[in-house]
Amino acid sequence: MDTKMPEAFAKLYEKRSLRQAAEQLYVSPQGLSRLLQNLEGELDVMLFTRTPRGMEPTAAGEHLYR
């Protein structure tokens, strides 16, 4: 697991916006999306769903954040 993943996941969970979280982490939105895909692949679970209003955590995402 990349050491940036936990911080990236938490920031994305708190902001619910890929762009805003990426700005605060000083990475591109594409880079953050790639980190999220890698984390979801390692855990074999979907953590967020993309909606027109932003990123919504799934039940697994809620559980991981807590």
C-alpha positions in Angstrom: 0.0 0.0 0.0 1.3 3.4 -1.0 1.9 5.6 2.1 -0.1 8.4 0.6 -3.3 6.3 0.3 -4.6 6.7 3.9 -4.2 10.5 3.8 -5.7 10.8 0.3 -8.7 8.6 1.2 -9.4 10.7 4.4 -9.1 14.0 2.5 -11.4 12.8 -0.3 -13.9 11.5 2.3 -13.9 14.8 4.1 -14.1 17.0 1.0 -16.3 14.8 -1.1 -14.7 16.4 -4.1 -11.9 15.0 -6.1 -10.7 18.4 -7.3 -10.7 20.0 -3.8 -9.0 17.1 -2.2 -6.4 17.0 -4.9 -5.7 20.7 -4.4 -5.2 20.3 -0.7 -2.9 17.2 -1.3 -0.9 19.0 -4.0 -1.6 16.3 -6.6 -3.5 16.4 -9.8 -7.1 15.1 -9.8 -6.0 12.3 -12.1 -3.2 11.3 -9.7 -5.7 11.2 -6.8 -8.1 9.2 -8.9 -5.3 6.7 -9.7 -4.5 6.4 -5.9 -8.1 5.8 -5.2 -8.3 3.1 -7.9 -5.2 1.4 -6.5 -6.6 1.4 -3.0 -10.0 0.1 -4.1 -8.1 -2.6 -6.1 -6.0 -3.6 -3.1 -9.0 -3.8 -0.8 -11.2 -5.3 -3.5 -14.1 -3.0 -2.6 -15.6 0.2 -4.0 -15.1 3.1 -1.6 -16.8 5.9 -3.4 -19.4 6.4 -6.1 -19.1 9.4 -8.4 -22.2 11.5 -8.6 -22.9 14.9 -10.3 -22.6 16.4 -6.8 -19.2 14.9 -6.0 -17.9 11.7 -4.4 -20.2 9.8 -2.1 -18.7 7.2 0.1 -20.1 3.7 0.0 -20.9 1.7 3.1 -17.3 0.2 2.8 -15.9 3.8 2.5 -17.9 4.9 5.6 -16.5 1.8 7.5 -12.9 2.4 6.5 -13.1 6.1 7.5 -14.3 5.3 11.0 
